[in-house]
């Protein structure tokens, strides 16, 4: 067995690349007048490959949020302490700095702010501010889908608990309760009876930035749902990927994704139908050029559903993983699109193998002691391991995507080998934690 503690080689190599790109930047702390300036909202580690790509193209990178300790700020050229939820404050800063482009890559709360700033300043963005507001509000998105003839669960949004509880007898159980504006499955609950609705609403409200939530039909899926990244060029869906999204039923939040597999096992005919419907949606929303995170599923009623679409790269390193098995560098193209530079001739994904990304997490809170990976797996199929915590660091239970402690990726030549790994993942990969 391999016992990994406070080090892991993929993280070290990536950090070295970032540090090297940092050293290779212009000596002045201010950008050259010719340099394009890219503003990134947020400071999570998902932004590190975005910063690396931007520096590769010579862009000056500005990161913005209200948490100075976030890791991305160590590698950007400048950091500003401004809430990404305050769109007018971010706009004022962007105008003062005369930015060339803005992104909220893998940072859901900043998407509408980024669209707002881009529209006010005439900068490139994946869509208009109005379209972004529709996509980022689950209630408005469900209404838009219904009005335009898409498959959609029956759903209704609410601004307060009293209104929802007064209609509790009209719902068909089970149902889902979600914040209208959260990502990473935070605040999401399945409700089996009226008696559980009150706590589910409070949980959703706790995770909502706007104080609004949605109640919708529970859709029983066939096989695996999909969560993956796509790319449009002038509104055409040139790159549309699907994954198999897996969950840990023992986790605090069993709706938080725990693994992703590519290519998807969703039937090809269903993938084709979803791709066609996604393209129709993109045209209706008059989207432009850039990256989108898309969640879809096939349900027991025989219908495919578009569950979520967001004008940003997905969390959990989805674009990075797709780079391992397709020829398209989504992050590099997204960065160029954000500042108006020409992107590659992007084609639909052609997968060169089978890949699984496992989201490392702890079932309970405690002190992290290490990661154990079986020798045979690491030698033959382990592609990458990326630990985000050190030995002795406090980790929390897996209640949302923000509680992940790292990732491991496996690449195989056959789906059978990949399934064998995933089916025994609990024995092959062990997160060692001293529980509190």
C-alpha positions as CSV (number, residue, x, y, z in Angstrom):
1,X,0.0,0.0,0.0
2,X,1.0,3.6,-0.6
3,X,0.5,5.9,2.4
4,X,0.4,9.6,1.4
5,X,0.4,12.3,4.0
6,X,1.2,15.9,3.6
7,X,2.7,15.6,0.1
8,X,1.6,14.5,-3.3
9,X,3.5,14.7,-6.5
10,X,0.9,16.0,-8.9
11,X,0.1,18.9,-6.6
12,X,3.8,19.7,-6.2
13,X,4.3,19.7,-10.0
14,X,1.3,21.9,-10.6
15,X,2.4,24.3,-7.9
16,X,5.8,24.5,-9.5
17,X,4.2,25.3,-12.8
18,X,2.2,28.1,-11.2
19,X,5.2,29.4,-9.4
20,X,7.2,29.4,-12.6
21,X,4.5,31.3,-14.4
22,X,4.5,33.7,-11.5
23,X,8.2,34.3,-11.9
24,X,7.9,34.7,-15.6
25,X,5.4,37.6,-15.3
26,X,6.4,41.2,-16.0
27,X,8.7,42.6,-13.3
28,X,6.4,45.5,-12.6
29,X,3.5,44.9,-10.4
30,X,1.4,46.9,-12.8
31,X,0.5,45.6,-16.2
32,X,2.1,46.8,-19.4
33,X,-0.3,49.0,-21.4
34,X,-0.5,46.3,-24.1
35,X,-1.3,43.5,-21.6
36,X,-4.9,42.3,-21.5
37,X,-6.3,42.2,-18.0
38,X,-8.5,39.3,-16.9
39,X,-10.6,39.6,-13.8
40,X,-11.5,36.3,-12.0
41,X,-14.2,36.3,-9.4
42,X,-13.5,34.1,-6.4
43,X,-10.3,32.6,-5.1
44,X,-10.8,28.8,-5.0
45,X,-8.2,26.3,-6.2
46,X,-10.3,25.6,-9.2
47,X,-9.0,28.9,-10.5
48,X,-5.3,27.8,-10.5
49,X,-5.3,26.2,-14.0
50,X,-7.2,29.3,-15.2
51,X,-4.5,31.6,-13.9
52,X,-1.8,29.3,-15.4
53,X,-3.5,29.5,-18.8
54,X,-3.9,33.3,-18.6
55,X,-0.3,33.8,-17.7
56,X,0.7,31.5,-20.6
57,X,-1.0,33.9,-22.9
58,X,0.6,36.9,-21.2
59,X,-2.6,38.2,-19.6
60,X,-2.5,40.2,-16.3
61,X,-4.7,38.4,-13.8
62,X,-6.8,40.1,-11.1
63,X,-8.6,38.0,-8.5
64,X,-11.5,39.4,-6.5
65,X,-13.5,38.2,-3.4
66,X,-13.7,39.0,0.3
67,X,-11.5,36.1,1.5
68,X,-7.8,37.2,1.3
69,X,-6.7,33.7,2.4
70,X,-8.0,32.0,-0.7
71,X,-5.3,30.1,-2.5
72,X,-5.8,31.7,-6.0
73,X,-4.8,35.1,-4.7
74,X,-1.3,33.8,-4.1
75,X,-0.8,33.3,-7.9
76,X,-2.7,36.2,-9.4
77,X,-1.0,39.5,-10.3
78,X,-3.3,41.5,-8.1
79,X,-6.0,40.9,-5.5
80,X,-8.9,43.1,-4.4
81,X,-11.1,42.6,-1.3
82,X,-14.6,43.1,-2.8
83,X,-17.6,40.9,-2.4
84,X,-18.4,39.1,-5.7
85,X,-22.1,39.4,-4.8
86,X,-21.9,43.2,-5.0
87,X,-22.2,43.6,-8.7
88,X,-22.0,47.4,-8.7
89,X,-18.9,47.4,-6.5
90,X,-17.2,44.9,-8.8
91,X,-18.3,47.0,-11.8
92,X,-16.7,50.1,-10.3
93,X,-13.5,48.2,-9.7
94,X,-13.5,46.7,-13.2
95,X,-14.0,50.1,-14.7
96,X,-11.2,51.6,-12.6
97,X,-8.8,48.9,-13.6
98,X,-10.0,48.9,-17.3
99,X,-10.2,45.1,-17.5
100,X,-10.3,43.3,-20.8
101,X,-12.5,40.4,-19.7
102,X,-14.1,38.8,-16.6
103,X,-14.8,35.2,-15.6
104,X,-16.5,33.4,-12.7
105,X,-15.0,30.0,-13.5
106,X,-16.3,27.3,-11.2
107,X,-17.6,30.0,-8.8
108,X,-21.4,30.0,-9.0
109,X,-22.2,33.0,-6.9
110,X,-20.2,35.3,-9.2
111,X,-21.7,34.3,-12.5
112,X,-24.5,37.0,-12.7
113,X,-22.0,39.6,-11.4
114,X,-19.6,38.7,-14.2
115,X,-22.3,38.9,-16.8
116,X,-23.5,42.2,-15.4
117,X,-20.0,43.7,-15.5
118,X,-19.3,42.4,-19.0
119,X,-22.6,43.8,-20.3
120,X,-22.0,47.2,-18.8
121,X,-18.5,47.4,-20.1
122,X,-19.1,45.8,-23.5
123,X,-16.8,42.9,-22.7
124,X,-17.0,39.3,-24.1
125,X,-19.2,36.9,-22.1
126,X,-21.0,33.7,-22.8
127,X,-24.4,35.3,-22.7
128,X,-26.4,38.5,-21.8
129,X,-26.9,39.5,-18.2
130,X,-30.6,38.6,-18.6
131,X,-29.8,35.1,-19.9
132,X,-27.4,34.6,-17.0
133,X,-30.0,35.6,-14.5
134,X,-32.4,33.0,-16.0
135,X,-29.8,30.3,-15.9
136,X,-28.6,31.1,-12.4
137,X,-32.1,31.1,-10.8
138,X,-33.5,27.5,-10.6
139,X,-37.1,28.8,-10.4
140,X,-36.7,31.2,-13.4
141,X,-34.9,28.5,-15.4
142,X,-37.6,25.9,-14.8
143,X,-40.2,28.5,-15.9
144,X,-38.2,29.3,-19.1
145,X,-37.9,25.6,-19.9
146,X,-41.6,25.0,-19.4
147,X,-42.6,28.1,-21.5
148,X,-40.4,26.8,-24.4
149,X,-41.6,23.2,-24.5
150,X,-38.6,21.4,-22.8
151,X,-39.0,18.4,-20.6
152,X,-39.1,19.9,-17.1
153,X,-40.3,18.8,-13.6
154,X,-43.3,20.6,-12.1
155,X,-41.7,23.3,-9.9
156,X,-42.5,26.5,-8.0
157,X,-40.3,29.1,-6.4
158,X,-40.9,30.7,-3.1
159,X,-39.7,33.8,-1.2
160,X,-40.9,32.6,2.3
161,X,-41.7,29.4,4.2
162,X,-45.2,30.4,5.1
163,X,-46.4,30.5,1.4
164,X,-44.8,27.1,0.7
165,X,-46.2,25.5,3.8
166,X,-49.7,26.8,3.0
167,X,-49.5,24.8,-0.3
168,X,-47.9,21.7,1.2
169,X,-50.9,19.5,0.7
170,X,-50.9,20.3,-3.0
171,X,-47.5,18.7,-3.6
172,X,-46.9,15.1,-4.7
173,X,-44.3,13.4,-2.5
174,X,-41.4,12.7,-2.7
175,X,-40.2,16.1,-3.9
176,X,-37.0,18.1,-3.9
177,X,-36.3,21.4,-2.0
178,X,-33.4,23.5,-3.2
179,X,-32.1,27.1,-2.9
180,X,-32.7,28.8,-6.2
181,X,-29.1,30.1,-6.3
182,X,-26.7,27.5,-4.9
183,X,-24.3,25.1,-6.5
184,X,-22.4,22.0,-5.3
185,X,-25.7,20.5,-4.0
186,X,-25.6,22.7,-0.9
187,X,-29.0,23.1,0.7
188,X,-30.6,20.3,-1.4
189,X,-33.0,17.8,0.3
190,X,-35.3,15.1,-0.8
191,X,-38.6,15.3,1.1
192,X,-40.8,12.2,1.5
193,X,-43.6,13.7,3.6
194,X,-45.2,17.0,4.6
195,X,-43.7,16.6,8.1
196,X,-40.1,16.9,6.7
197,X,-40.8,20.0,4.6
198,X,-40.2,22.6,7.3
199,X,-36.6,21.5,8.0
200,X,-35.8,21.1,4.3
201,X,-37.0,24.7,3.6
202,X,-34.9,26.0,6.5
203,X,-31.9,24.1,5.1
204,X,-32.4,25.6,1.7
205,X,-32.8,29.1,3.0
206,X,-29.6,28.8,5.0
207,X,-27.7,28.1,1.9
208,X,-29.4,30.7,-0.3
209,X,-27.8,34.1,-1.0
210,X,-31.1,35.6,-2.1
211,X,-33.4,34.0,0.5
212,X,-35.4,32.1,-2.1
213,X,-36.0,28.4,-2.7
214,X,-37.7,26.1,-5.1
215,X,-39.9,23.0,-4.6
216,X,-40.1,20.6,-7.5
217,X,-41.0,17.0,-8.5
218,X,-38.5,14.3,-7.6
219,X,-37.3,12.8,-10.9
220,X,-36.2,9.2,-10.6
221,X,-33.3,8.7,-13.0
222,X,-32.3,5.8,-15.1
223,X,-28.7,4.9,-14.7
224,X,-26.4,7.8,-14.0
225,X,-27.1,11.5,-14.2
226,X,-24.5,13.7,-16.1
227,X,-22.6,16.7,-15.0
228,X,-20.0,17.9,-17.5
229,X,-18.6,20.9,-19.3
230,X,-19.5,22.1,-22.8
231,X,-18.3,24.9,-25.1
232,X,-20.2,27.2,-27.6
233,X,-18.7,29.2,-30.4
234,X,-21.0,32.0,-31.7
235,X,-23.9,30.2,-30.2
236,X,-23.1,26.8,-31.7
237,X,-22.7,23.9,-29.3
238,X,-19.3,22.8,-30.7
239,X,-18.3,20.7,-27.7
240,X,-20.9,18.8,-25.7
241,X,-19.7,16.2,-23.2
242,X,-21.7,13.9,-20.9
243,X,-20.4,12.0,-17.8
244,X,-21.7,9.4,-15.3
245,X,-22.1,11.2,-12.1
246,X,-21.9,9.1,-8.9
247,X,-22.9,9.8,-5.3
248,X,-21.9,8.6,-1.8
249,X,-25.1,7.5,-0.2
250,X,-23.4,7.5,3.2
251,X,-22.4,11.1,3.0
252,X,-24.0,13.8,5.1
253,X,-25.4,15.2,1.8
254,X,-26.1,12.2,-0.5
255,X,-26.8,14.6,-3.4
256,X,-23.2,15.9,-3.4
257,X,-21.3,14.4,-6.4
258,X,-18.6,11.9,-5.3
259,X,-17.2,10.7,-8.6
260,X,-17.4,11.3,-12.4
261,X,-16.8,8.8,-15.2
262,X,-16.2,9.5,-18.9
263,X,-17.5,8.6,-21.5
264,X,-21.1,8.5,-20.2
265,X,-23.2,5.3,-20.4
266,X,-26.3,7.4,-21.2
267,X,-27.6,5.8,-24.4
268,X,-26.3,7.5,-27.5
269,X,-29.8,8.2,-28.8
270,X,-30.6,10.0,-25.6
271,X,-27.3,11.9,-25.7
272,X,-28.2,13.0,-29.3
273,X,-31.6,14.2,-28.1
274,X,-30.0,16.1,-25.2
275,X,-27.4,17.7,-27.5
276,X,-30.2,18.8,-29.8
277,X,-32.2,20.3,-27.0
278,X,-29.2,22.0,-25.5
279,X,-28.5,23.6,-28.8
280,X,-32.1,24.8,-29.0
281,X,-31.7,26.2,-25.6
282,X,-28.5,28.0,-26.5
283,X,-30.2,29.6,-29.5
284,X,-33.2,30.7,-27.4
285,X,-30.9,32.3,-24.9
286,X,-28.8,33.9,-27.7
287,X,-25.5,32.7,-26.2
288,X,-22.1,33.6,-27.6
289,X,-18.7,32.0,-27.2
290,X,-17.5,30.3,-24.0
291,X,-17.7,27.5,-21.5
292,X,-20.9,26.1,-19.9
293,X,-21.5,23.6,-17.1
294,X,-24.4,21.4,-17.9
295,X,-26.3,18.8,-15.8
296,X,-28.7,16.3,-17.5
297,X,-30.4,13.0,-16.8
298,X,-32.6,10.3,-18.3
299,X,-35.6,9.5,-16.1
300,X,-37.9,6.6,-15.6
301,X,-40.7,8.3,-17.6
302,X,-38.4,7.8,-20.6
303,X,-37.7,11.5,-21.1
304,X,-34.3,13.2,-21.0
305,X,-34.2,16.4,-18.8
306,X,-31.9,19.4,-18.8
307,X,-31.5,20.0,-15.1
308,X,-28.9,22.9,-14.9
309,X,-27.0,25.1,-17.3
310,X,-24.5,27.7,-16.1
311,X,-22.2,30.1,-18.1
312,X,-19.1,29.0,-16.2
313,X,-16.7,26.0,-16.0
314,X,-17.9,23.4,-13.5
315,X,-16.4,22.7,-10.1
316,X,-14.7,19.5,-9.2
317,X,-12.0,20.1,-11.9
318,X,-14.3,18.8,-14.7
319,X,-12.6,20.7,-17.5
320,X,-9.2,19.5,-16.3
321,X,-10.4,15.9,-16.4
322,X,-11.8,16.3,-19.9
323,X,-8.4,17.6,-21.0
324,X,-7.0,14.1,-20.1
325,X,-9.3,12.2,-22.5
326,X,-10.2,14.6,-25.3
327,X,-8.1,16.8,-27.5
328,X,-9.8,20.1,-26.5
329,X,-8.3,22.3,-23.8
330,X,-11.5,23.9,-22.5
331,X,-9.8,26.1,-19.9
332,X,-7.3,27.6,-22.3
333,X,-10.1,28.3,-24.8
334,X,-12.4,29.8,-22.1
335,X,-9.6,32.1,-21.0
336,X,-9.0,33.4,-24.5
337,X,-12.7,33.8,-25.2
338,X,-13.1,35.9,-22.0
339,X,-10.8,38.6,-23.4
340,X,-12.0,38.4,-27.0
341,X,-9.1,36.4,-28.4
342,X,-9.6,33.7,-31.1
343,X,-10.3,30.2,-29.8
344,X,-9.4,26.9,-31.4
345,X,-11.4,25.1,-34.0
346,X,-13.4,23.2,-31.4
347,X,-15.0,19.8,-32.3
348,X,-17.2,17.4,-30.4
349,X,-15.3,15.3,-27.9
350,X,-13.5,12.1,-29.1
351,X,-12.6,10.2,-26.0
352,X,-9.2,8.5,-25.9
353,X,-9.8,6.1,-23.1
354,X,-12.0,5.8,-20.0
355,X,-11.5,8.1,-17.0
356,X,-12.8,8.3,-13.5
357,X,-12.4,11.2,-11.1
358,X,-13.0,10.4,-7.4
359,X,-13.8,13.3,-5.0
360,X,-11.9,12.6,-1.8
361,X,-13.9,13.3,1.3
362,X,-14.6,12.2,4.9
363,X,-17.8,10.7,6.2
364,X,-17.3,12.5,9.5
365,X,-15.4,15.5,10.8
366,X,-12.0,14.9,12.3
367,X,-8.2,15.3,11.8
368,X,-6.8,14.2,8.5
369,X,-4.0,11.6,8.9
370,X,-3.4,10.4,5.3
371,X,-4.5,8.8,2.1
372,X,-4.0,5.1,1.4
373,X,-4.0,3.9,-2.2
374,X,-3.5,0.2,-3.2
375,X,-0.1,-0.5,-5.0
376,X,-1.5,-2.4,-8.0
377,X,-4.0,0.4,-8.8
378,X,-1.4,3.2,-8.4
379,X,1.0,1.4,-10.7
380,X,-1.4,0.5,-13.5
381,X,-4.3,2.9,-13.6
382,X,-3.7,5.8,-11.2
383,X,-3.4,9.0,-13.4
384,X,-3.3,11.7,-10.8
385,X,-3.7,12.4,-7.1
386,X,-4.3,15.9,-5.7
387,X,-4.5,16.4,-2.0
388,X,-5.8,19.7,-0.6
389,X,-5.2,19.1,3.1
390,X,-2.2,18.3,5.2
391,X,-1.7,15.8,8.0
392,X,-3.3,17.0,11.2
393,X,-5.6,19.5,9.5
394,X,-9.3,19.5,10.5
395,X,-11.6,18.2,7.8
396,X,-15.4,18.3,7.8
397,X,-18.1,15.8,6.8
398,X,-19.2,15.8,3.2
399,X,-22.2,18.1,3.3
400,X,-21.3,19.9,0.0
401,X,-18.7,20.1,-2.8
402,X,-16.8,22.7,-0.7
403,X,-16.0,20.0,1.9
404,X,-13.9,17.9,-0.6
405,X,-10.3,17.3,0.4
406,X,-8.8,16.4,-2.9
407,X,-9.2,14.2,-6.0
408,X,-7.8,11.1,-7.5
409,X,-8.1,10.2,-11.2
410,X,-7.9,6.8,-12.9
411,X,-7.5,6.2,-16.6
412,X,-8.1,2.8,-18.3
413,X,-8.4,1.3,-21.8
414,X,-11.8,-0.3,-21.1
415,X,-15.0,0.5,-19.3
416,X,-14.8,-2.9,-17.6
417,X,-11.5,-2.0,-15.9
418,X,-12.9,1.4,-14.9
419,X,-16.0,-0.1,-13.4
420,X,-13.9,-2.7,-11.4
421,X,-12.0,0.2,-9.9
422,X,-15.1,2.2,-9.0
423,X,-17.0,-0.8,-7.6
424,X,-14.1,-1.4,-5.1
425,X,-13.1,2.2,-4.6
426,X,-13.8,2.0,-0.8
427,X,-11.1,-0.7,-0.5
428,X,-8.6,0.8,-2.9
429,X,-8.7,4.4,-1.8
430,X,-9.0,5.2,1.9
431,X,-9.1,8.6,3.5
432,X,-7.6,8.2,7.0
433,X,-9.3,10.5,9.6
434,X,-9.2,10.6,13.4
435,X,-12.9,11.3,14.1
436,X,-13.7,13.9,16.7
